[in-house]
Amino acid sequence: MSAQPLWTPEAMAAAMGAEAVGALPTAVLGLSIDSRTVAPGEAYFAIRGDVHDGHDFVEAALKAGAALAVVARDKRDHFTADAPLLVVEDVLQGLVDLAKASRARLGARVIAVTGSVGKTSTKEMLRQVLEQQGKTHASVASFNNHWGVPLSLARCPADAAYAVFEIGMNHAGEITPLVGLARPHIAIVTTVEPVHLEFFGSVEKIADAKAEIFSGVEPGGTAVLNRDNDQFSRLKRHAAAAGIGRVVTFGADEAADARLRDVALHATCSAVHADILDHDITYKLAMPGRHMALNSLAVLAAAALAGADLARSALALSQVQAAAGRGVRKTLELAQGEATLIDESYNANPASMAAALNVLGRAAVGRRGRRIAVLGDMLELGPKGAELHRGLAEAVTGNGIDAVFCCGPLMRNLWDALPSGRRGGYAESSNLLESQVAAALRGGDAVMVKGSLGSKMKVIVSALEKRFPDKAAHDDAAV
């Protein structure tokens, strides 16, 4: 939430074509769609979701200090006559209209990020790099869908110097309206991989859907593409067809504009030597893994294209932090000593699984410590799901993973493909697997937990943190 007013009710009403009702405040400090976390001074949007109707929580939001609520006309009579409201025909459409007004008043350099893998991590790197050089706004968490993008855009302060938006999709046609709202000057496609195959059938069709991001790029804008990816040529053709005159490439390929010359991979960081837009540069990246090093090339290229200082951007990469559920490391205090927990529980697909197993393979362990992977189902892979899960066995053995705990019916395929000596345990659900993992851990271990969001691997992460809190957590509990 901004310390300065984000909107006036009058400006919001004008943008959304809303009717103003009740005693409205002079200013709105932020926007929320969740009554549980709404902050004083924010406007609460009562969006109808698949499970809940936000109108049921308007009173709770106002009691929590919301400055006003945006409600649908057919729900107006549910609230008192003096309730501070902006009444619209459709609340989600009102949010979209406000996002359009936000983009119209914005003078920032706008960057949009999509891709099968690495969207959020790349967006977070950009945010942390750019905020060192100017007022920066970025999508919160993974707010990258039909409500997340307009909410992120409507939250953008008018005086931001840089704005970074993550754009995702599960089906063809979903990116086009979202990038039409963001209208980026720079569009990044991190990579195209076999994700959501259930809905697309081929990687080529996934590439076509990701390429929708080019449709909203501002005139004179730039596409930043992964030259190492098999779909590079296809994406480049789509960019040209969309009228994008400049394509900047990144990767290890010798022809890449942001080229990885060398990388030293360590347990918790990487040392990178690169050529970024004809500038030779060496920097430390405070995130482990070759995949992160490659995405950092896109970050530096995009930052430079947005007008940021390249040297300062590279220096900032030494301090970047992983996003929640995407590699955050925590210490577990066991009776026999400390263990390291690597939380990769937010999501998973074959490419990100392979990358995470590679990072785990480099993780530091104690004298008797082991590298343990706790893996949940990768969803939305269609008919190839079983095959793609079995295929992870190569990454397990190739990265020296000592034990694997598998969760879910699809992960049973990996379990069956593993050598008996690497089988840690199996259960149909994360609730059933958690006790097996906890019982197996010992001091010196490094344990990585990963799976698709629907496999609920966060349950295991939370349970381990509760069972084995580190010293800081003990101290907080005591206070």
C-alpha positions, 0 to 999 in steps of 0.5 A: 500500500502506498503512503501517498494517495493512489486514487481519489474516489472521483477519479475511480468513479470516472474511470469505471463509470461508477455511481458514488454512494455514501460518505466517500473519503477524500483519497484511496490509499490502495486496492484489495480484493481480499477482505481478510487482508484489506488495509485501512484506507484501501478500496475493496473490490467485491469480485465474484469468484468461482467459490465465493462472492466478494459481496458477502464480505463487504461489511467485514472489509468496511469494518476492517477499515476499507475506505470504500467498496466497489460493488455490483448494481444488482447487489446495491440493496444489500448494504446500508444507504450510507455505506461508502460505495462505488456501484458498477455493473460488473466489479471485475470489469470495473477493475479492468476499466480502472487498470486502463485508466492507470496505464493511461496516466502512467509514465513508467517504462513498462516490462511484461514477463511471460514464459513456461518457467521462471516468470515470477523469479524473473519478475522478482529479479527485475523488481529488486534490480530496478527499485535500486534506481527508481520508484518501481511497481511490480505484480505481487506474488503470481498475480498474472491472470484475468484478475491479477493483471488488472489489479496489479496495473490498477495498483500502480502509482502514477509516478512510478519510474518502472513497472513490471507485470507478470502475465500467465496463461493456461489456454490460448487467447488468455494473454492477448487481453492482459498484455493489451492492458499492460501495453509494455515497452519490453516483453520477455519470454523466459522459455517455452517448455511442455507445460499445460500440455493437457490444454495444448497438445504440443510445445509449438502451440504453447509457443504460439500462445506465449507469443500473444504477448507481442500483440500488446507491445508499444510501438518501438518496443522490444522483445527479449527472447531466449535464444537457447530455447527450441522455440526461439525461431518460432517466437521471433517470427511471431514478434516480427509479425506483430510489428516488433522491430527489435528482438534482443536475445539472451542465452549461452548461444554465441549469437545472443545479445546477452550472452552467458560466457561462463558461470560458476555454480555454487550451493547458494549463489552463482558467479556469472561472466556475461556479455550484456549488449556489448558490455563485458560484465562479471557479477554475483547472483544470489540465487543458485542454478544455471536456469537462474543465471540464464534468466538474470541475463534477460533481467540485465538486458531488460533493465538496460533497455528500460534505461537503468544503469547496467553496472548498478543492475548487476551489482543489485543481483548479489542481493536478490531474494527468492520468491515464496515457494520458489527456492526459499531456504530455511533452517530446520532444527533437529535433535541431531543438528541442523537440516536445510529446507528448500521450499520449491512448493509453489509449482512444478513442471518437467523443466522446473523439476529438472532445474530444482533437482540440479540445485539440490544436487549442489546443496551443501550437506553435513558429514552424514547428510543426504540430499532428499527430494520430496516431489508431488505430481506435476499436473496438466501434462495430458497423455504424456504425464506418466512418461514425463514423471518417469523421466525424472529418474534420470535427473534424480540419479544424474544429480546425486539425489540420495532419497526421493519421497513421491506424492500422488498417483502421477509420481507413482510412475517416478517411484516405480522407475527409481532404483530401490536404494533411492526410494525414500517413501510414497503416499497418495497425498501430501498429508499422508507423506508428511510424517514419513519425511519428518521421520526420515530427516536427520542433521546435515540433510538438505531436503527440497519440496516441489510439486504443482500447486494442486498437489499441495506440497506446501502442506509438507513445508509447513509441517516441517517448519512447525515440527522443527522450527529454527532458533529464530522461530523459537525466539519469536514464539517465546516473545 
